[in-house]
Amino acid sequence: MAGIDNLKNRLLEDDKKRAAEIENEAKVKADEIINGAKLKASDILEDIKQRAEKDGKERKERLIARAQLDARNSILKAKQQAIDKVFSLVIERVSSMNKTEYEDFIKKLLINNVETGEEEVIFSNNDKERINSNVIDEVNNELKRQGKNGNLKLSSDTRNILSGFILKRGGLEINCSIDSQIRAFRENLEGEIATLLFSK
């Protein structure tokens, strides 16, 4: 009997020992799993922080870029308005010329735009009354003096333009209204005017 009790006790001891070993192994495994989970959670948290930081930085950069673009557009708009004002002042200046100044201006415009010297000159409604008919004779004389044909003819027609004239030759018409001349000058001079207005 004592042998059975000894065997029983030894088996119990072995079972307890084995149970303690299994428990220790389970604790070690559990600790490893917990530590691994903590590390993984820490990595995930760090990744989330970095993404949030990056997203915030990118959002901030986008907002700054947008603000800079809006500011640049506002500046360009203001510059364009200033250039528009310059050309409006030119039109105003031409409109406010006295009769002699305006006739001299129209003569120069005619001389510079005539191609053959055989054109018909059609004035605006306003200029038909404002310009002497002898202006055409004076321009013809100047064209001849320059060695060109001087056979411009004053048309009895008028055109619905603010000021200036139309040169007509056959079916071809050249718009020499003050508005069209200023538009052409504007295309050529806009950069120079911007430099003059806005250079520091």
C-alpha positions as CSV (number, residue, x, y, z in Angstrom):
1,M,0.0,0.0,0.0
2,A,2.8,2.3,0.8
3,G,4.2,1.7,-2.6
4,I,0.9,2.7,-4.2
5,D,0.7,5.8,-2.0
6,N,4.3,6.7,-3.0
7,L,3.5,6.2,-6.6
8,K,0.4,8.3,-6.3
9,N,2.3,11.0,-4.5
10,R,5.0,11.0,-7.1
11,L,2.5,11.1,-9.9
12,L,0.7,14.0,-8.2
13,E,4.0,15.7,-7.7
14,D,4.8,15.2,-11.4
15,D,1.4,16.4,-12.4
16,K,1.8,19.5,-10.2
17,K,5.2,20.1,-11.6
18,R,4.0,19.6,-15.2
19,A,1.0,21.9,-14.5
20,A,3.4,24.6,-13.1
21,E,5.6,24.3,-16.1
22,I,2.5,24.5,-18.4
23,E,1.3,27.5,-16.4
24,N,4.7,29.2,-16.6
25,E,4.9,28.4,-20.4
26,A,1.4,29.9,-20.8
27,K,2.4,33.0,-18.8
28,V,5.5,33.4,-20.9
29,K,3.5,32.9,-24.1
30,A,0.8,35.3,-22.8
31,D,3.5,37.9,-21.9
32,E,5.1,37.5,-25.4
33,I,1.6,38.0,-27.0
34,I,0.8,41.0,-24.8
35,N,4.3,42.5,-25.4
36,G,3.9,41.9,-29.2
37,A,0.4,43.4,-29.1
38,K,1.8,46.4,-27.2
39,L,4.6,46.8,-29.8
40,K,2.2,46.4,-32.7
41,A,-0.3,48.9,-31.1
42,S,2.6,51.3,-30.5
43,D,3.7,51.0,-34.2
44,I,0.1,51.5,-35.3
45,L,-0.3,54.5,-33.1
46,E,3.0,56.0,-34.4
47,D,1.9,55.3,-38.0
48,I,-1.4,57.1,-37.3
49,K,0.4,60.0,-35.7
50,Q,2.8,60.3,-38.7
51,R,-0.1,60.1,-41.2
52,A,-2.1,62.7,-39.3
53,E,1.0,64.9,-39.2
54,K,1.6,64.4,-42.9
55,D,-2.0,65.0,-43.8
56,G,-2.1,68.1,-41.6
57,K,1.1,69.4,-43.2
58,E,-0.2,68.7,-46.7
59,R,-3.5,70.4,-45.9
60,K,-1.6,73.4,-44.6
61,E,0.6,73.5,-47.7
62,R,-2.5,73.3,-49.9
63,L,-4.2,76.2,-48.0
64,I,-1.0,78.3,-48.3
65,A,-0.7,77.5,-52.0
66,R,-4.4,78.4,-52.5
67,A,-3.9,81.7,-50.5
68,Q,-0.8,82.5,-52.6
69,L,-2.7,81.8,-55.8
70,D,-5.7,84.0,-54.7
71,A,-3.3,86.8,-53.8
72,R,-1.5,86.6,-57.1
73,N,-4.8,86.6,-59.0
74,S,-5.9,89.7,-57.0
75,I,-2.7,91.4,-57.9
76,L,-3.0,90.5,-61.6
77,K,-6.6,91.7,-61.6
78,A,-5.6,95.0,-60.0
79,K,-2.7,95.4,-62.5
80,Q,-5.1,94.7,-65.4
81,Q,-7.5,97.3,-64.0
82,A,-4.7,99.8,-63.9
83,I,-3.7,99.1,-67.5
84,D,-7.3,99.4,-68.5
85,K,-7.4,102.8,-66.9
86,V,-4.3,103.9,-68.8
87,F,-5.9,103.0,-72.1
88,S,-9.2,104.6,-71.0
89,L,-7.3,107.8,-70.3
90,V,-5.8,107.6,-73.8
91,I,-9.2,107.3,-75.4
92,E,-10.4,110.2,-73.2
93,R,-7.4,112.3,-74.2
94,V,-8.1,111.7,-77.9
95,S,-11.8,112.5,-77.4
96,S,-10.9,115.8,-75.6
97,M,-8.5,117.1,-78.2
98,N,-9.4,120.4,-79.7
99,K,-10.3,120.5,-83.4
100,T,-6.7,121.3,-84.7
101,E,-5.1,118.7,-82.5
102,Y,-7.6,116.1,-83.5
103,E,-7.3,116.9,-87.3
104,D,-3.5,116.6,-87.0
105,F,-3.9,113.2,-85.2
106,I,-6.3,112.0,-87.9
107,K,-3.9,113.1,-90.7
108,K,-1.0,111.1,-89.1
109,L,-3.3,108.1,-88.7
110,L,-4.4,108.3,-92.4
111,I,-0.8,108.7,-93.6
112,N,0.4,105.7,-91.5
113,N,-2.5,103.4,-92.5
114,V,-2.9,104.2,-96.3
115,E,-1.6,101.3,-98.4
116,T,-2.1,102.4,-102.0
117,G,-3.2,106.1,-101.8
118,E,-6.3,105.2,-103.8
119,E,-8.6,104.3,-100.9
120,E,-11.9,105.8,-100.0
121,V,-12.0,107.4,-96.5
122,I,-15.3,106.7,-94.5
123,F,-15.4,108.8,-91.3
124,S,-17.4,108.0,-88.2
125,N,-20.7,110.0,-87.7
126,N,-18.9,112.2,-85.1
127,D,-15.8,112.8,-87.2
128,K,-17.8,113.7,-90.4
129,E,-18.9,116.9,-88.6
130,R,-15.7,117.4,-86.6
131,I,-13.1,117.2,-89.5
132,N,-12.7,119.7,-92.3
133,S,-12.9,118.2,-95.8
134,N,-9.6,119.8,-96.7
135,V,-7.9,117.2,-94.3
136,I,-8.1,114.7,-97.2
137,D,-6.5,117.2,-99.6
138,E,-3.7,117.8,-97.1
139,V,-3.1,114.1,-96.6
140,N,-3.0,113.6,-100.4
141,N,-0.4,116.3,-100.8
142,E,1.7,114.7,-98.0
143,L,1.4,111.3,-99.7
144,K,2.6,112.8,-103.0
145,R,5.4,114.6,-101.3
146,Q,6.5,111.1,-99.9
147,G,6.4,109.7,-103.5
148,K,3.2,107.8,-103.0
149,N,-0.2,108.0,-104.7
150,G,-2.3,110.8,-103.3
151,N,-5.7,110.0,-104.5
152,L,-7.7,109.4,-101.3
153,K,-11.4,110.2,-101.7
154,L,-13.8,111.3,-99.0
155,S,-16.8,109.0,-98.9
156,S,-20.3,110.5,-98.4
157,D,-21.1,107.5,-96.2
158,T,-20.4,107.3,-92.5
159,R,-19.8,104.3,-90.2
160,N,-21.2,103.6,-86.7
161,I,-17.8,103.8,-84.9
162,L,-17.0,106.1,-82.0
163,S,-14.3,108.0,-83.8
164,G,-11.7,107.5,-86.5
165,F,-12.3,106.2,-90.0
166,I,-12.5,103.1,-92.3
167,L,-10.2,102.9,-95.3
168,K,-12.0,101.1,-98.2
169,R,-10.4,99.8,-101.3
170,G,-12.6,97.6,-103.5
171,G,-14.2,95.0,-101.2
172,L,-11.5,95.4,-98.6
173,E,-12.0,97.6,-95.5
174,I,-9.4,98.5,-92.9
175,N,-10.7,99.5,-89.5
176,C,-8.9,102.6,-88.3
177,S,-11.3,103.5,-85.6
178,I,-9.7,105.0,-82.5
179,D,-10.9,101.9,-80.5
180,S,-9.3,99.5,-83.0
181,Q,-6.0,101.5,-83.1
182,I,-5.8,101.5,-79.3
183,R,-6.5,97.8,-79.1
184,A,-3.6,97.2,-81.6
185,F,-1.3,99.5,-79.6
186,R,-2.4,97.8,-76.4
187,E,-1.3,94.4,-77.7
188,N,2.1,95.8,-78.6
189,L,2.6,98.0,-75.6
190,E,0.8,96.3,-72.7
191,G,4.1,94.7,-71.4
192,E,5.9,98.0,-71.5
193,I,3.1,99.8,-69.8
194,A,3.0,97.1,-67.1
195,T,6.7,97.5,-66.6
196,L,6.4,101.3,-66.3
197,L,3.5,101.1,-63.9
198,F,4.6,98.2,-61.6
199,S,8.4,98.2,-61.6
200,K,9.8,98.8,-58.2
